[in-house]
């Protein structure tokens, strides 16, 4: 009689790791999910190279570079992978807040030198009086809060720090004077 046999065909799906992507982060930014920076419509469930935990890139922990997302396929399908290249932009540094105490009749003082930390040069000053050359001149300026701003390069924001200027009053000792006393006289107040 006739003979028959059946072949059962099982089709496995090819994984889609998406397409390569690029992202730039700020050195002081928060952790980002690299999966969202893949192009196309990648399948979830893959693994990341470079020791990333859960596909999260943290600029305070990880270094810039190329990270590979890999999806393992069921044979005979081929595994798929895509790369995300991460670039880190350095955050601006305006230093830290500080106080500057000057005499109301003293010489001009550097506001930049009064900032705490290690601020970047090239920022701009704003405050109660116009600042020229980063100097505070008690003869022409008003005390108060002077803000130093260093502009960031995207995706970093601007950085600011404040120098609070305090003016102290100069003592007034009066002018020179003369007095004549008798050797057997009573005590007098030289004031």
MOCORSUL-V228473 format. One record per residue. RES is the residue in one small letter. BURIAL is 1 if it has 9 or more other ideal C-beta (glycine too) atoms within 8 Angstrom, else 0. D_FIRST is the distance of its C-alpha to the first C-alpha in Angstrom with 1 decimal. Layout:
res={RES	RES}
burial={BURIAL	BURIAL}
d_first={D_FIRST	D_FIRST}
This chain:
res={x	x	x	x	x	x	x	x	x	x	x	x	x	x	x	x	x	x	x	x	x	x	x	x	x	x	x	x	x	x	x	x	x	x	x	x	x	x	x	x	x	x	x	x	x	x	x	x	x	x	x	x	x	x	x	x	x	x	x	x	x	x	x	x	x	x	x	x	x	x	x	x	x	x	x	x	x	x	x	x	x	x	x	x	x	x	x	x	x	x	x	x	x	x	x	x	x	x	x	x	x	x	x	x	x	x	x	x	x	x	x	x	x	x	x	x	x	x	x	x	x	x	x	x	x	x	x	x	x	x	x	x	x	x	x	x	x	x	x	x	x	x	x	x	x	x	x	x	x	x	x	x	x	x	x	x	x	x	x	x	x	x	x	x	x	x	x	x	x	x	x	x	x	x	x	x	x	x	x	x	x	x	x	x	x	x	x	x	x	x	x}
burial={0	0	0	0	0	0	0	0	0	0	0	1	0	0	1	1	1	1	0	1	1	1	1	1	1	1	1	0	1	0	0	1	1	1	1	0	1	1	0	0	0	1	0	0	0	1	0	1	0	0	0	1	0	0	1	1	1	0	1	0	0	1	0	0	0	0	1	1	1	1	1	0	1	0	0	0	1	0	1	1	1	1	1	1	1	1	1	1	1	0	1	1	1	1	1	0	0	1	0	1	0	1	0	1	0	0	0	0	1	1	1	1	0	1	1	0	0	0	1	1	0	0	1	0	1	0	1	0	0	0	1	0	0	0	1	1	0	1	0	0	1	0	1	0	1	1	1	1	1	1	0	1	0	0	0	1	0	0	1	1	1	1	1	1	1	1	1	0	0	0	0	0	0	0	0	0	0	0	0	0	0	0	0	0	0	0	0	0	0	0	0}
d_first={0.0	3.8	6.6	10.1	13.5	16.9	20.2	23.2	26.2	29.6	32.6	35.9	39.1	41.6	45.0	48.0	51.3	53.3	55.7	58.7	61.9	65.6	68.1	71.9	73.4	77.0	78.0	79.3	76.5	74.0	70.5	67.8	64.1	62.6	59.3	61.2	62.3	58.9	58.0	55.0	53.0	52.2	50.0	51.8	51.2	52.0	54.6	57.8	59.4	63.1	63.2	63.3	63.0	60.7	61.1	64.8	67.3	70.8	73.5	75.8	73.2	70.8	71.8	70.9	67.9	64.3	61.8	58.0	55.6	52.2	48.9	46.2	42.7	39.3	37.5	36.4	39.1	42.6	45.6	48.3	52.1	55.3	58.9	62.0	65.3	68.2	71.8	74.8	78.0	81.1	82.8	86.4	89.1	92.3	93.6	94.6	97.3	100.8	104.5	107.3	110.9	113.6	117.3	118.3	120.7	118.5	116.7	113.4	110.4	106.8	104.3	101.4	102.9	103.2	99.4	97.7	94.7	93.8	93.7	92.5	95.2	95.2	94.9	97.1	99.8	100.6	103.2	106.5	108.1	106.7	105.8	106.9	105.5	104.1	107.7	109.4	113.1	115.1	117.9	115.7	112.6	111.9	110.3	107.0	103.2	102.1	98.4	96.8	93.5	91.1	88.4	84.9	82.3	79.2	77.3	80.3	83.0	86.7	88.6	92.1	94.8	98.3	101.7	104.2	107.7	110.6	114.1	117.0	120.5	123.1	126.1	129.4	132.3	134.9	137.3	139.9	143.1	146.5	148.7	152.0	152.9	156.0	155.7	156.9	154.9	152.2	148.5	146.9	143.3	142.2	139.4}
